Amino acid sequence: MWPLALFLLTWVYLVGVTYVILYYESANGSHLETLRSRGPVFLLMVRGLVSTLLSHVLVVAAAITGLYRRFWYLPGDPVTRPPVIFVHGLYHNRTAWFFYLRWFRRWGWCHLKAITLRGKFRSVAEHAATLARVVEEVLRQTGSARVDLVGHSMGGLVIRAFLAEAPNQGAVRRVVTLGTPHSGSKLAVFAVGKARRDLLPGSPLLVSLNAQGVQAPRDGHLYAIYSIVDNMVLPYESAKAEGEGVTSLETGPVNHVGLLFSRGTAELVRKCLDREG
């Protein structure tokens, strides 16, 4: 019994540390006033801690859906709107998007593709090459001329790295990023693998991607959704983006992993993909 208790205590402790760091980062900058404008800071932190623990439980529960392969297949129905490809973040897989796929199907989307980036310790550029192959595959399978891309955390940088090298940017209509560290995250120092270097502030990848501001798809738009209590993107402003054809949108006070399980955030993504122009 004690190993389980030790595991649970360690788990709660590590999650708690991320919020201690978040508070410390906020207390030494203007972010504290932003938090105060949304409510009592202590309650926001406690809410973030509890919701993060619940989100981790949902991650484990959603992982089981990976066994239900039919759920993840693209249908052969005629395309009525651009297919949406969902790209997960660091150390995750396609089951991260289980709830989004259920919600979007209820909202009328048929052609949805959540991918798994093979090789958990690969670089963002290597993952971008995988995404390029998936985009071509989805375009071929559906007969659609364009796709929409949605990325969580590192997945947003994978999308941006793909766009930077894509020979046909016109094939991408909209991009939505959720909690993506467009300018890096200080907590990336604790990660392992090649992507660790890419996610650090000032990394060669980020310097290259941000040299002329965040680039939207050609003839398209990029929406960067962020949360002020994101406990993995530090500072949280890094999840914002600026540039031509780029819009930053704040979602509710949702933790980093919780962005994948927040219906309110999913509805915000839906509005981004539904917007005209």
N, C-alpha and C positions, 0 to 999 in steps of 0.2 A: 504493500500500500504506500509505503514511504517514497518509492521512486515516482509514483504518480503525483504525490503531493509536491515533491521536489520539482517535477516538471512544470506543474501548474504555477508554483511560486516563481520559478525562473521566467516563465512565459509572461506573467503579470508584471514582473519586475522589468523585463526588457521593454515591454510596451510602455510602462510607466516612465522609463528613462527617456523615451522619445518625446514625451510630453514635458518632462522637466527641461530637456534641451530646447523644445519649442518655446516654453515660457521664458527661459533664460535669453534666448534669441530675441523674443518680443520685448522683454524688459529693457534691453539695451538698444532699442530702436523705436521707430515710430509705430511699429506693428501693435504695440500694447494699446495705444489709443484706438486703433482700428478694432481690436477685440472688445474694448470697453464700450464702443459704440454699438456692439451687437448684443451686449448683456454682461452679467457678472463673469469676470475672467475665470474665476475658480470653477464655476459651474460649467463653462465651456470646456475647460480642461477635463473635468470629470466626465462630462458627456462624451468627449472625444476618446478618453481612455476606455470607457465601458463599450462604446460603439465599435472601437477597434477590436476588442476581444470578441464581440459578437460577429464582426466581419470575418475574423479568422476562423470561427466555427463554421460560417457559411462557405468559406473557401474549401474546407474539408468536405462539407456536405455536397457542394457542387461538383467536387472532383469525381464523385461516384457516377455522375451523369456521363462521364467520358465513356462508360461502358455501353451506353445507349447510342450506337453509332448512327442510326437513322435520323436522330435529332439534329445531327451536324451536317447532313447532306444538303447540297443545293438542289432545289426542285427543278423539274424539267418544264415547268409552266412558262408561258410567254412572259417576257419582261415588260412590266408596266411602269417601273421606276428604276433608277440606277441601283444595282446591287450594292450592298454595304459589306465591307470587309473590316472585321474587328481584329485589332492587334494588341496582344496582352503585354504586360510589363515584365520586369526582371524576375526570373525564377518561376514564372507562372506558366500557364498553358491555356488552351482554348476554353476550358471549362470556366475560366474567369468570367466569361460572357454569357453564361447560362441564363441568368435572369433577363439580361438585355435582349437576347434572342426571343425569349417568351413574350416580353412586353412588345417588342417591335412587330412580331407576328400578329399580335392582337390588334396592333395599330395599322395593320394593312400591308406591311412589308412581307414579301415572299422570299426574295433572293438575298439571304444573309449568310455570310461565311466568316466563322471565327477560326483563326489559324493557330497552330502551335509552332513556335519558333524552336526548332531543334537545336540542341547544344546550348545548355543553360549558361555556359561560361564564354560564349562567343562575343565578338565585338558588335557594336551597333551596325557597322558597315556590312558585316557578314550576315546579320539578320535582314538588312535592307535588300541584299541580293535574294534572299528567300522570298521576301515580300514581292519583289519584282516578278518572280516566277509565278506567284499566286495570282497577282493582278492579271497577268497574261492568260492564265488558266481560266479565271472567272470570266474574263471578257470573251474568251473562245467558247466556253460552255454555255453562257447565257445569250450570246449574240448582242450584248449591250455595247454601246459605243463608249460609255463612261461608267466609273464606279465612284462611290463615296468611301472614305477611309476614316475609321475611328480608332484612336489609340489611347491606351491607359499608361501613364507613367513613361517608362522607357519606350513603350510602343509608339508614343508620339514622336520620339526622336528617330525611331526606325522609319516611320513614315516620312519624316523630313529628309532623312538621309537618302531614302529611295527617290524622293522628288528631285533632290539635287543632282542625281545621276540619271533620272528617267529620260529616255530618248523621246518619249511621247507624253509630256505632262498634260496634254489635252485630254488624256484618258481619265484624269481624275477631276471630278467636279467639286466635291467638298471634302475638307479635312476637319475633324473635330478631335482635339486632344483633351484628355482628362488628367489633371494632376501631373502634367509632363514638365520636367525640370528643363525648360528651354534655355536657361542660363546655368544649369547645373544645380546640384544639391550638396551641401556640406556633409550630409550623412552618407554620401556615396563612399566616403573614406572607409566605411565599415563593410562595404561589399567586397566580393571576390570575383575574379574572372576578368576578361578583357574589357567588359562593359563598365567596370568600375572606373577605369581611367577616362572613358568617354563621358561619364556622368558627373565628373568633378568640375566645379566652376573653373573656367579658363582652359579646359582641355582643348587639344588641337581640333577635335571634332566640332565642339561648340563654337570655337573661334571661327572655323570655316563656315559653319551653318549660319552664324549670326553676323557675318562680315558686312552684310547689307541689310540687316534686320531680318526678321522671320519672313520667309518667302511663302506666299500662298500659291496654290496650283495655278498654272496659266489659265486665264479665263475662268477662275474659280474663286473660292474663299476658304479661309482657315479660321476656325473658332477655337480659342484656347479657354477651356473651362477650368476654374481654380476654386479652391476652398481656403478660407482664412485660418482653418484649424487643421490643415494638411500637416500631419506629423512626420512626413518623410521628405517633403520638399522644403528645404531650408536655404534661404528665406522663402516664404510662400510666394513672394512677388516673382520668383523665378518661373512659376507656372503661368504667368501672364505672358503675352506676346504682343509685339508691336511691329507694324509694317503695312505696306500697301495691300489691301484686300484681307487684312487680319483684324479680328475682333476678340477682345478678352471679355469673358462673362463669368460673374461670380455665382456659384451655386450655394446651397445652404451650408451651414456649419457641419461638414461631413469629413470624416477622417480619410486618409489616403486610400486604403483598401476599400473603405465603405463607398467610394465613388462607383464601385462596380455593383453595389447592391442597393443604391439609393434610387427609388423610383422618380423622385423629384429631379435628380440629375439626369436620369434617362429621358425624362420628358423635355429637359432643356436640350439634350442632344437631338431629340426628335424635332424640336422647333428649328434647330440649326439646319437640319437636313431638309426641312419642309419650306424654308424661306425662299422667296422668289429672288431671282437675280444671282 
